Amino acid sequence: MARPTIGIRREDKNQWEVRAPLTPRQAAELVKEQKLRVVVQPYPRRVFKDQEYAAAGCEVREDLSDCNVVLGIKEMPADFFRPKQAYGFFAHVVKGQPHNMGMLRRMMALGCSLVDYEKITDDAGRRLVFFGRFAGLAGMIDTLAALGRRWEYEGKPTPLCRLQGALAYSNLKTAQKAIAETGQAIKDEGLPAELAPLVIGVAGYGNVAKGVFEILEALGAQEIQPEELAPITTKADRHTVYRVTFREEHTVEPVEPGKVFNRNEYYQHPELFRSQFERYLPYLTVLVNCIYWEAKYPRLVTKRWLRQAFQPGRRPKLVVIGDISCDIEGAIEATVKATNPGSPVFVYDPVRDSVQDGVAGNGPVILAVDNLPCELPVDASWEFGRALLPFVPSLARADFNLGLDQLNLPREVRRALLLHQGRLTPEYQFIAKFLGTSRSEKR
């Protein structure tokens, strides 16, 4: 009987993407302990060298057609898929993302099976395989670097000028050391009086926000509550960085007067709520957006508010928005485009409704990199692979040619099976409405 075989596709979506779903050491564990074959596509730009995979017992070759399942990270091009093959990657289709519908239609036409990492969850619905923490880590580093660059451009040098974006650091440990040194310098030297206090607001508290909090902890930021913002602003402490976390009860309120906020009701009936977040914006130097957002939810920052705040002769306290969630014209309506690690920020001019790459211009600097974890590729790949590894043997040994009821997969992975033999599984029938067809995919 042939040994179950895992394929690892090269990540060539763009020049910045050098991650891998499994490191050579993790692949070696599958080969030696699980007795699996691992085939890796060659790629000179991958952060782990082909020779490292070969030394780990993997086969390095172009052809993945004999693999039971092919693993990647980002979306795969439509011409890559092979008939009846199974794939695992971040598909980005469950919101009906139009740019990925062609890919999904191609997989359906070829009878492919698809496991979407985003939907690998435990019994409580918590995601188990993700890069979110590293999006938060890299995004917060980039946001602080952007703040330093903007203030330097305005002729206000601060210790933040010494920071670089996450891509410039060899690993997370090196970046955290630079952040800690910057925080100590702020404590010792202080900021210019007109910039104090430096207040960083974080919207969200999930996996992405956890990465943000790690960087702010390294910076030495002092945590305060939303109700403390006004008093803190009057103190104008030059030597302290403040951070404040915003949860749902801070960002929205019931439309009905006098009604008490209820989180479950908000997510079930968002139309009964409206944004109240603008009351906090005048106190923030930086806003970091880490929330999950869909069009049915109120926005955090609207173009209308920015247009009023940045009228000629007015300069609000808000300098940088780190939109780590990066939904185009989403929670941050001024995120009108995504950026990349080589050019991570732009200035949105709310008066002209225009953008300019870099930190110069009238309006907030916006960070909108849509693949932030690739800026810390070694650390991010290692942590991701560690989360994915327990599920790989069952993926390799599953016979996707069997009927859906006979398919032997762990519950966690079964929840993430979007396609089976080219058909949407029952849990994901709703995606059919985004495919441009009324054809039912019911089993």
Buried (B, 14 or more C-beta within 10 A) or exposed (E): EEEBBBBBBBBBBBEBBBBBBBBBEBBBBBBEEBEBBBBBBEBEEBBBBBEBBBEBBBBBEEEBEEBBBBBBBBBBEBEBBBEEBBBBBBBBBBEEBEEBBEBBBBBBEBBBBBBBBBBBBEEEEEBBBBBBBBBBBBBBBBBBBBBBBBBBBEEBEBBBBEBBBBBBBEEBEEBBEBBBBBBEBBBEEBBEEEBBBBBBBBBBBBBBBBBBBBBBBBBBBBEBEBEBBEEBBEEEBBEBBBBBBBEBBBBBBBEEEEEEBBEEBBEEEBEBBEBBBBEBBEBBBBBBBBBEBEEEBBBBBBBEBBBBBBEEEEEBBBBBBBBBBBBEEBBBBBBBBEBBBEEBBBBBBBEEEBBBEBBEBBBBBBBBBBBBBBBBBBBBBBBBBBBBBEBBBBBBBBEBEEEBEEBEBBEBBBBBBBBBBBBBBEEBBEBBEBBEEEEEBEE
